[in-house]
Amino acid sequence: MGNPGVARQGVRECVSLEVIYERLLVTAEIALLPYKGVPCPEPQELVNCVFSRYLSSPTGLNYDPRKSRLDTFLAGVLKKILLEEIRKAHVASLSMDDADLTDSLQTILPKIDPSESYINTKFIEEIARFLESDPELSELFLAIVDTVETSDDNRNINQKLAQRLRRTVSQVVNDRKRLRRRLEGLL
């Protein structure tokens, strides 16, 4: 067989797994640069995950040495894993409590005194006016407010909103994303 610490790199070049590991660390650090401030794994975690998946896969993640070098192939795997992790973090952030949304909205409109009530009428009117140009978002915002105020249990909020607004859950999730972006644009 060959040396297990050496990976076949095409016809002419053999490179040790240690060298590939170091190359992938650099690739991970560069790939993470655009995601400053986004919850992401550390470069070492990413590279370890790549090697773990590659070495534990019975087919080597379908690596074909005729198509690319191993380090190039694993760099692609690393980028896919990074995107998976970013998506997971993004999905987790979408399930934020509407109390968090309310807190960020209070920050956007500081002229309204948050001590007046949990969600006060002036505040709601101000946001609704801001959202007038997009009736779907305005309707969603008012439904969120009403659901939060009238429900003791804010779990499954997307399902409740979908039922209330006669939309699919995925439409509600996408509209909530748009609402968040729209309101964050005010900051």
Helices and strands as residue ranges (DSSP letters): E 6-9, E 13-16, H 17-32, G 33-35, H 43-56, G 60-62, H 70-94, H 98-108, H 121-130, H 135-150, H 157-165, H 169-184
